[in-house]
Amino acid sequence: MRRVQPQAGFTLLEIMVVVFILGLLVTLVAPPIMHHVVDAKRTKAAADVKQIAESLQLFKLDNNVYPSTAGGLQALTQPGKPPNGNPDGYLRTVPIDPWGNPYAYFSDGARFLVKSYAADGQEGGEGDNADIVSNEF
């Protein structure tokens, strides 16, 4: 006579307990991790604004004026003619902020303002939605 071997496996109750524990861990661990992602995006945007501002300063040193608001940041990617311009341009490309929006640029020729509207993509905001702004204007 043959013995019937019990089948190895997990019961539905065991699987439900494991899924509950995993869900509990995710709810405890995910919020702090997600906050670090937001902080990283804000840090990246601040670094981009600083890089653009430095490129604008170099542009002004060569041309005695900042690019117009209408010309925008694209003027920084255009090669200039020596002695009044950098033959390679001042930026390879105009960066996009970490939320996928273009950086806003305003200038009256003597001063400029570069800003990212942050996560909400709108002017103003508080906390994680606060604008990231150059301090030149």
Residue, then its C-alpha position, 0 to 999 in steps of 0.5 A: m500500500r502506498r502512502v499519500q505524501p502531504q503537499a508542501g505549500f502555504t495556506l491562504l492564511e499564511i500568505m495573507v499574514v505575510v502580505f499584511i506585514l509587507g504592507l505595514l512595512v511599506t506604509l512605515v518606510a515609504p514616506p521618509i524615502m519619498h521625502h528624500v526624492v523631493d529633496a533631491k529634486r529641489t537640490k538638483a533644481a537649485a544647482d541648475v539655477k546656479q549653473i544658469a546664473e553663472s553662465l549668464q554672468l559670463f555672457k554679460l562679461d563678454n557682451n556687457v548685457y544679459p540676454s533679453t527675456a525674449g531671447g531667453l536662455q537659448a542665447l546661452t547655447q549659441p556660439g558667440k564671435p570673439p572677442n565678444g562671445n564664447p565660440d562654444g556658447y555658455l551652456r550645451t543645452v538649456p536644462i529642464d527642471p526635475w519636474g519636466n518644466p522649463y526654467a523661467y527667465f526674465s531680464d531687463g538687460a542689466r539684471f536677470l531672474v531665473k526660477s523653477y516653479a517646482a513641483d506644482g509648476q505654478e508661481g509661488g507655493e510653499g514647502d515642496n511647491a516653493d519656487i527656486v529662484s536666483n537672487e540677481f533681480 
